Amino acid sequence: MPKKGTRLITVDGTAYRWRVSHRPSYSQGNSWSPLTFAVERAEEPGCVLVVSLPCARPDNWAGERTIAVRPVLVSGCVRRAVEQGWKSRRPGPAFALTITEDDLTELLGEPPRYLVPFLWGMIPEGGGIQDLPRCTQIRGGSD
């Protein structure tokens, strides 16, 4: 996994690097494939963990709902993968972890807060025009 664009996180005393790819694949852009992120050990990387989430990428072209990948979710996924047999020190093929809607609530400690792409930003799922002041900008404007 390239180091550029990764974020560091420590889970149970072990340092990891994680990242969501910068650009969507064609399938992800069309919301045919889910939002994914990759995790590996920061020191002595071995097997990469690839996590699939039950929603689309924030930059999907279809306006499908998404969530923000936050450190609490990443650490929960790392713990879940270790429980399921991920050996991060050993080289080998990527370890796939698929997260369901129910898993998200458990890993986040609360129901997920989905966002929906809207023009230049994101609004909470089920929101409307009254939620525009709470939008999260995802693309920079040109002056």
C-alpha positions in Angstrom: 0.0 0.0 0.0 1.5 3.4 -0.9 2.3 5.6 2.1 1.1 8.8 0.5 -2.4 9.6 1.7 -2.4 7.2 4.6 -3.4 8.0 8.2 -1.8 6.5 11.3 -3.9 4.8 14.0 -2.9 2.8 17.0 -5.1 -0.2 17.9 -4.4 -2.2 21.1 -0.7 -1.0 21.1 0.0 -1.7 17.4 0.5 1.1 14.8 -1.4 0.8 11.5 -1.7 2.9 8.4 -5.1 3.1 6.6 -6.5 4.9 3.6 -9.5 5.2 1.3 -8.2 5.3 -2.3 -8.2 8.8 -3.7 -10.3 8.0 -6.8 -13.2 5.7 -7.3 -13.0 2.8 -9.7 -15.6 2.9 -12.4 -17.7 0.4 -10.4 -17.5 2.5 -7.2 -18.3 5.7 -9.1 -21.5 4.1 -10.3 -22.3 2.7 -6.8 -22.0 -0.9 -8.1 -19.2 -1.6 -5.7 -19.1 -0.5 -2.0 -16.9 2.0 -0.2 -13.7 0.2 0.8 -10.6 1.1 2.7 -7.3 -0.7 3.3 -5.2 -1.1 6.5 -1.7 -2.5 7.1 0.8 -2.4 9.9 2.9 0.8 10.0 6.1 -1.1 10.8 6.9 -4.3 9.0 3.8 -4.4 6.8 2.6 -7.9 5.9 -1.0 -8.9 4.9 -3.2 -6.0 3.9 -6.8 -5.8 5.4 -9.4 -4.6 2.9 -12.7 -3.6 4.5 -15.9 -3.3 2.5 -18.7 -1.1 3.9 -22.5 -1.3 3.2 -22.6 2.0 1.4 -21.2 3.9 -1.6 -18.2 6.2 -1.8 -18.8 9.9 -1.0 -17.8 10.8 -4.5 -20.2 8.4 -6.2 -21.9 9.7 -9.3 -25.3 8.3 -8.5 -26.0 10.2 -5.3 -26.2 7.1 -3.2 -25.9 7.4 0.6 -22.5 7.2 2.2 -20.7 7.6 5.6 -17.5 9.2 6.7 -14.7 6.7 7.5 -13.6 7.8 11.0 -10.9 6.4 13.2 -13.5 4.7 15.5 -14.7 2.7 12.6 -11.2 1.8 11.4 -10.1 0.6 14.9 -13.3 -1.4 15.3 -12.7 -3.1 11.9 -9.1 -3.9 12.8 -10.2 -5.6 16.0 -12.9 -7.5 14.2 -10.4 -8.7 11.5 -8.0 -9.9 14.2 -10.8 -11.8 15.9 -11.6 -13.4 12.5 -8.0 -14.5 11.9 -6.2 -11.6 10.2 -2.4 -12.0 10.7 -1.1 -8.5 9.9 2.6 -9.5 10.2 2.5 -12.5 7.8 2.8 -11.8 4.1 0.2 -13.1 1.8 -3.0 -12.2 0.0 -5.3 -9.4 1.2 -7.6 -10.3 4.1 -11.2 -9.3 3.2 -13.6 -8.1 5.8 -17.2 -7.3 4.8 -19.1 -5.1 7.2 -23.0 -5.2 7.3 -25.5 -2.5 8.5 -25.7 -4.3 11.9 -22.0 -4.4 12.2 -21.7 -0.7 11.6 -23.9 0.1 14.6 -21.9 -2.3 16.8 -18.5 -0.9 15.6 -19.5 2.7 15.9 -21.3 2.3 19.2 -24.3 4.1 17.7 -26.4 3.9 14.5 -24.5 5.2 11.5 -25.1 8.7 10.3 -25.5 8.4 6.6 -24.9 11.3 4.2 -26.3 11.9 0.8 -24.3 13.8 -1.9 -26.2 17.0 -2.8 -24.8 19.5 -5.3 -21.5 20.6 -3.8 -21.8 18.9 -0.4 -23.5 16.3 1.7 -26.7 16.4 3.7 -27.9 13.9 6.4 -29.9 11.1 5.0 -33.6 12.0 5.0 -32.7 15.6 5.2 -34.0 18.4 3.0 -33.5 22.1 2.2 -33.6 23.0 5.9 -30.4 20.9 6.4 -28.4 23.0 3.9 -26.7 25.0 6.7 -25.4 21.7 8.1 -24.0 20.5 4.7 -20.4 19.2 4.6 -18.6 20.6 1.6 -16.8 17.9 -0.5 -15.6 19.8 -3.5 -13.8 23.2 -3.5 -15.4 26.0 -5.4 -13.6 28.1 -8.0 -13.2 31.8 -7.5 
